[in-house]
Amino acid sequence: MSASHQTLDTSGLHCPLPVLKAKKAIKRLKAGDLLTVIATDPASRIDFEHYCHVSGHSLLSATEEKDVFTYQIRIEAPESQEPSSPA
C-alpha cells in the first residue's frame, strides 16, 4: 500500500494553532504518510521543528516564500505511540 499525502492549510492562524491542527491531522494518518502544512505564522518554524523532534516524526523540509511557510512532515509512528511527558 502506498503512502497517502495530505495538505493542511493553517494560514492566518497563530501559535500554537498550526501545530495543534497538524497534530490532530496526524492522528488520522499512518506511518509513512506525508503531511504538508501551510502556515503564515513566523513562529511556526520553531514550533514544527520542536514538535517533530519531540514526536519522532520527520520534518523533511521547511521553506518560506513571500511570508508563507510550508512544512513537509513524514509520519513515523502513530500519535498514540509517542513518548509521553513525565508527570
C-alpha positions as CSV (number, residue, x, y, z in Angstrom):
1,M,0.0,0.0,0.0
2,S,1.4,3.4,-0.9
3,A,1.7,6.3,1.5
4,S,-1.0,9.0,1.4
5,H,-0.3,12.7,1.1
6,Q,-2.5,15.2,3.0
7,T,-2.3,19.0,2.9
8,L,-3.4,21.2,5.8
9,D,-3.7,25.0,5.3
10,T,-3.4,26.8,8.6
11,S,-2.9,30.3,7.0
12,G,-4.0,33.1,9.3
13,L,-3.7,31.0,12.5
14,H,-1.2,31.9,15.2
15,C,0.9,29.9,17.6
16,P,0.1,27.3,18.8
17,L,-2.9,26.6,16.5
18,P,-0.9,25.5,13.4
19,V,0.9,22.7,15.3
20,L,-2.3,21.7,17.2
21,K,-4.2,21.4,13.9
22,A,-1.3,19.4,12.4
23,K,-1.2,17.1,15.5
24,K,-4.9,16.4,15.1
25,A,-4.5,15.7,11.3
26,I,-1.6,13.3,12.1
27,K,-3.8,11.2,14.3
28,R,-5.7,10.2,11.1
29,L,-2.5,9.2,9.2
30,K,-0.3,6.1,9.2
31,A,3.4,5.6,9.5
32,G,5.0,6.6,6.1
33,D,2.2,9.1,5.2
34,L,3.1,12.7,4.4
35,L,1.6,15.8,5.7
36,T,2.2,19.2,4.1
37,V,1.3,22.1,6.3
38,I,0.9,25.7,5.0
39,A,1.3,28.4,7.7
40,T,1.7,32.2,7.8
41,D,2.8,32.5,11.4
42,P,6.6,33.2,11.5
43,A,6.8,31.3,14.9
44,S,5.5,28.2,13.3
45,R,9.0,27.2,12.1
46,I,10.3,26.8,15.7
47,D,7.1,25.1,16.7
48,F,7.2,22.5,13.9
49,E,10.9,21.8,14.4
50,H,10.2,21.2,18.1
51,Y,7.1,19.2,17.6
52,C,8.7,16.8,15.1
53,H,11.8,16.4,17.4
54,V,9.6,15.5,20.4
55,S,7.1,13.4,18.5
56,G,9.6,11.4,16.4
57,H,8.1,12.5,13.1
58,S,10.5,13.6,10.3
59,L,10.4,17.3,9.2
60,L,11.5,16.7,5.7
61,S,11.5,20.3,4.6
62,A,10.7,23.8,5.9
63,T,10.5,26.5,3.3
64,E,9.4,30.2,3.3
65,E,8.3,32.1,0.3
66,K,6.6,35.5,0.5
67,D,5.7,35.1,4.2
68,V,4.2,31.7,3.6
69,F,5.8,28.7,5.4
70,T,5.5,25.2,4.0
71,Y,6.4,22.1,6.1
72,Q,6.7,18.6,4.8
73,I,6.3,16.0,7.6
74,R,6.7,12.3,7.3
75,I,4.7,10.3,9.9
76,E,7.0,7.9,11.6
77,A,4.6,6.3,14.2
78,P,1.0,6.7,15.2
79,E,0.4,9.5,17.7
80,S,-0.6,7.1,20.4
81,Q,2.9,5.7,20.4
82,E,4.6,9.0,21.0
83,P,6.6,9.2,24.2
84,S,4.6,10.9,27.0
85,S,5.9,13.7,29.1
86,P,6.8,12.8,32.7
87,A,4.2,14.0,35.2
